[in-house]
Amino acid sequence: MATNHLLEIKQYGQSIWMDNLSRDIIQSGELENLVKNQGISGITSNPAIFEKAITGNAIYDTDIEAGIREGLATYKIYESLVFANIRNACDILRPVYEATNGLDGYVSIEVPPTIADDTEATIAEARRYFQEIGRENVMIKIPGTEAGLPAVEQAIAEGININVTLLFAVQSYINAAWAYIRGLEKRVSEGRDISKIASVASFFLSRIDSNIDGKIDAKLRRGVDDINQEARLRAIKGKIAIANAKIAYQEYKKITSTDTWQVLAAKGAKVQRLLWASTSTKDPSYSDVMYVNELIGKDTVNTLPPATIKACADHCDVANRLETRVEEADNLLESLKEPDINIDINAVMDELLLEGIDKFVQPFQSLMNSLEGKIKLLSPV
């Protein structure tokens, strides 16, 4: 029997989650098989995933019709469909949650992306989602924006598992980590247990390379001064996201070695693991498992779309590379500032965060429109 490389990765302290969820994979038994036999130990979802899952899929029609009979608004029908998927996935992953003592076995669902700039609305929705879904192993996704981080802190203080999403810059990850810590400290100050709370910090990858590669290609099209500059520009392509992730992991190690963290750890706190997101390569000239092979390491999660799961099971080259060539990664990021390259990485990260929110808002609104159309179609005349 061929080796399943996904199972090998677990030996290095990294968990593999799947970036996909639909009723089809729940009802067909596919999700259960992935969990039991393929080493998948968690699920992430987002509005774009739900748009693909629900739009044009007749499997949801009976429940949509039930919502129509109850007189539910479009958004409430959407929630009824999605919350059912989340609960069922949580139940399938419950044995993983129990076997790992709450390290894995989570299913993530994002608060509405339309409230990304509203702290109080985000707190209220995180609280409501957690209560209404009613599963210990649900994880609520909150964007790591300026408005999102105070919501992360409050939600953690209330005992809600949180996936801090849309992190691009290393500093954004650091801010997310300290928001988690402050939330735990607040809970401790109230004399409450912190041992059952989990969090991940979702650090995005391929979108960084796509953005920077595009800027490099534009520079090359305009023409460069000499062959050395061209070579330096080409050498950076497809390298920045992984370098950025390696530096973020070093920051994670610094944070978890502080006295502040050690006090919380002694009270049973779980580390907030870095989760590698946006892991499907967009450039066909790159390896389809590049963002898996290069970032395997202890106390991390990698969430993979189905095609990358299949590719990795088949041909991932598994080794602990997360802490290799760290100095080279640092130098690579620093080289972006040099005059012959001149790419402002902070501006790139800001741009990607705004784009990231938009990439969730658009499919969310598109799904609402599609659902509205389907409600009209299924409504009795």
Salt bridges, closest charged atoms under 4 A:
GLU8 OE1 - HIS5 ND1 2.40
GLU32 OE2 - LYS36 NZ 3.01
ASP61 OD1 - LYS374 NZ 2.91
ASP63 OD2 - ARG23 NH1 2.51
GLU79 OE1 - LYS76 NZ 3.43
GLU79 OE2 - ARG128 NH2 2.38
ASP91 OD1 - ARG135 NE 2.81
GLU98 OE2 - ARG94 NE 2.90
ASP104 OD1 - ARG273 NH2 2.87
GLU125 OE1 - ARG128 NE 2.90
GLU132 OE2 - ARG128 NH1 3.42
GLU136 OE1 - ARG94 NH2 2.87
GLU153 OE1 - ARG182 NE 2.85
GLU158 OE2 - ARG127 NH2 2.65
GLU190 OE1 - ARG192 NH1 3.35
ASP217 OD1 - LYS237 NZ 2.78
GLU230 OE2 - ARG234 NE 3.05
GLU251 OE2 - LYS254 NZ 3.16
ASP288 OD1 - HIS315 NE2 2.80
ASP314 OD2 - HIS315 ND1 2.84
ASP317 OD2 - ARG321 NH2 2.85
GLU323 OE1 - LYS253 NZ 2.56
GLU328 OE2 - ARG325 NH2 2.97
GLU334 OE1 - LYS337 NZ 3.20
GLU338 OE1 - ARG232 NH2 2.19
ASP340 OD2 - ARG232 NE 2.69
GLU351 OE1 - LYS215 NZ 3.41
